[in-house]
Amino acid sequence: MTTHATDIRHQTPVLRNAATSLFAGIGRGFRRYLHQRSRVDQIEALNAKSDAELHQMGLTRDNIARHVFRDTFYI
């Protein structure tokens, strides 16, 4: 004679929540890394400066991107 249990409960919500939290944390870290790598903040800060301030730094508006990425590209 065979017996079947129909009230089996799995703890998948706990495992699923742990996996979701793990991958969400990885995603947040990756997003922060990409934002830092994009250097958007540096470009926006330099664009917010006046032409006189840029001139004191030895820059023109045309050279902001070149200045920000100077260690990445040889131009």
ABEGO torsion letter per residue (X at the ends): XBBBBAABBBAAAAAAAAAAAAAAAAAAAAAAAAAAAAGAAAAAAAAABBAAAAAAAGBBAAAAAAAAAAAABBX
